[in-house]
Amino acid sequence: MTGYFTHRDCWKHEMGAGHPECPARLDAIEDRLLISGLAPLLDRREAPSAPLADLELAHDRLHVAALRGLSDNLRDDIAAGGPTHAQVDPDTALNVSTWDAALRAAGAALAATDAVLAGELENAFCAVRPPGHHACRDHAMGFCFFNNVALAAKYALQRHGLQRVAIVDFDVHHGNGTEDIVAGDERILMVSFFQHPFYPEGGSRSNAGNLVNLPVPAYTRGPQVRELIEQAWIPRLETFAPEMIFISAGFDAHRDDDLGQLGLVEQDYAWITKRIKDVARRHAKGRIVSCLEGGYNLSALGRSVEAHIRVLADV
């Protein structure tokens, strides 16, 4: 059974009119799952809030405290007739609901990890926002506040006693925050591809041996990405033999998504998911937790998530 974790708090976070990382993204996914008939086939669960102590598995205590303080100050400013948003960087802002939404997004990843490791679910998809893979150990950036996937990976190791976990990131942007948190941790293998040069500036910055980060030029299409995955990801994943796999599932490498310039389509996401699932079945008892990252063309996002979940759920 595939779990589907979300919470209405994740709809309440927004960063201003016209921002591409908007609540309508989750509506597009929900609508697509209903139209496709997938929704009733999933084990839908409400995401809890992540405990603050668990956030510190991936983030500095000062980062957590600073975000909470910024949220509290914003609430006071709004009460006094001040601005409705607080900027973290030029692209990233909090509203009065961001703190709660970020806790739910992180909590979804942790609860999904618990449920999959308990054998209640074979795998899970977390339809949450804000996304996470740009959030570094000590600061928020790039639409992200807490790094949901890196946190869940550390949680599986520290709280559940796993020895080896893998992170797969197929967002169009490099998961610099995930790299910042996991680089050099030999218990975690991170594999990714991303458009380069692109945001964040510089792409991968670490040569740590536990990273397989593949920069690809703009306008690269699915067949080329599939070949790279077969050549570079799969052998490393097979050798590493992870006990659980976490996916940063960004769908902005889709050809219809204007925030990137790669050329993937739904069938590519289905293929990537199948290859990951093959590895998980051989080495990890099928255990996968996937968390939504990017994807900003609403129609393409809904179709791509459907393709991803169909493979996870074997339907």
FENWOVEN-V296058 format. One record per pair of residues at least 24 apart in sequence whose C-alpha atoms are under 8 Angstrom apart, sorted by the first residue. I is the first residue (numbers start at 0). GAP is how many residues later the second one is. Records with the same first field share a line. If there is no record, write none. Layout:
I->GAP + GAP
This chain:
0->41 + 42 + 119 + 120 + 121 + 122 + 312
1->40 + 41 + 119 + 120 + 121 + 122 + 123 + 310 + 311
2->39 + 40 + 41 + 42 + 109 + 118 + 119 + 120 + 121 + 122
3->38 + 39 + 40 + 41 + 120 + 121 + 122 + 123
4->39 + 40 + 41 + 42 + 103 + 107 + 119 + 120 + 121 + 122 + 123
5->38 + 39 + 40 + 41 + 98 + 99 + 102 + 120 + 121 + 122
6->39 + 40 + 97 + 121
8->88 + 91 + 92 + 95
9->90 + 91 + 92 + 94 + 95 + 118 + 119 + 120
10->90 + 118
11->85 + 86 + 89
12->81 + 82 + 83 + 84 + 85 + 88 + 116 + 117
13->80 + 81 + 83 + 84
14->70 + 77 + 78 + 79 + 80
15->69
19->276
20->109 + 122 + 273 + 275
23->274
24->270 + 271 + 273 + 276
25->101 + 102
27->270 + 271 + 273 + 274
28->98 + 272 + 273 + 274 + 276 + 277
29->272
30->271
31->270 + 271 + 274
32->269 + 273
35->270
37->268 + 272
41->271
45->62
46->57 + 58 + 60 + 61 + 64
47->55 + 56 + 59 + 60 + 63
48->51 + 54 + 55 + 56 + 57 + 58 + 59
49->53 + 54 + 56 + 57 + 58 + 60
50->52 + 56
53->97 + 101
54->51 + 91 + 96
56->94 + 97 + 98
57->79 + 89 + 92 + 93 + 96 + 123
58->77 + 78 + 79 + 87 + 122
59->77 + 78
61->76
62->74 + 75 + 76
66->32
67->31
70->24 + 25 + 27 + 28
87->52 + 53
88->52 + 53
90->50 + 51 + 52
91->49 + 50 + 51 + 52
92->50
97->32
100->28 + 29
101->27 + 28 + 43 + 44
103->24
104->24 + 25 + 26 + 43
105->40 + 41 + 42 + 43 + 45 + 46
108->39 + 40 + 42 + 43 + 180 + 181 + 182
109->41 + 42 + 45
111->177
112->39 + 43 + 176
115->171 + 172 + 173
116->170
121->163 + 164 + 165 + 166
122->163 + 164 + 165 + 166 + 189
123->164 + 165 + 166 + 188
124->164 + 165 + 166 + 167 + 184
125->163 + 164 + 165 + 166
126->164 + 165
127->163 + 164
128->163 + 164
130->161 + 162 + 163
131->45 + 161
132->42 + 43 + 44 + 45 + 115 + 160
133->40 + 41 + 42 + 43 + 44
134->41 + 42 + 43
135->40 + 41 + 42 + 44 + 45
136->40 + 43 + 44
146->30 + 31
147->143
148->29 + 97 + 98 + 99 + 141 + 142
149->28 + 31 + 32
151->94
152->35 + 93
156->30
161->81
162->24 + 80
163->24 + 25 + 76 + 77 + 78 + 79 + 80
164->24 + 77 + 78 + 79 + 80 + 81
165->24 + 25 + 71 + 76 + 77 + 78 + 79 + 80
166->24 + 78 + 79 + 80 + 81
167->24 + 77 + 78 + 79 + 80
168->24 + 78 + 79 + 80 + 81
169->24 + 77 + 78 + 79 + 80 + 81 + 83
170->77 + 78 + 79 + 80 + 81 + 82 + 122 + 123
171->78 + 79 + 80 + 81 + 88 + 90 + 122
172->25 + 26 + 27
173->25 + 26 + 29 + 30
175->24 + 27 + 28
178->25 + 27 + 32
182->25 + 27 + 28
183->24 + 25 + 26
184->25
185->24
188->48 + 51
190->42
191->41
192->32
194->65 + 66 + 67
216->45
217->42 + 43 + 44
218->42 + 43 + 44
219->41 + 42 + 43
220->41 + 42 + 43
221->41 + 42 + 43 + 46
225->42 + 46
233->41 + 45
236->42
237->41 + 45
240->38 + 42 + 43
241->38 + 41 + 42
242->37 + 40 + 41 + 42 + 44
243->36 + 40 + 41 + 42 + 43 + 44
244->35 + 39 + 42 + 43 + 44
245->42 + 43 + 44 + 45
246->41 + 42 + 43 + 44
247->42 + 43 + 44 + 45
248->41 + 42 + 43 + 44 + 45
249->42 + 43 + 44 + 45
250->42 + 43 + 44 + 45 + 49 + 50 + 53 + 54
251->42 + 43 + 44 + 45 + 49
252->42
253->41 + 46
255->41 + 44
256->38 + 39 + 40 + 43
257->38 + 39
258->37
264->39
265->34 + 37 + 38 + 41
266->40
268->35 + 38 + 39
269->34 + 37 + 38 + 40 + 41
272->35 + 38 + 39
273->37 + 38
276->35
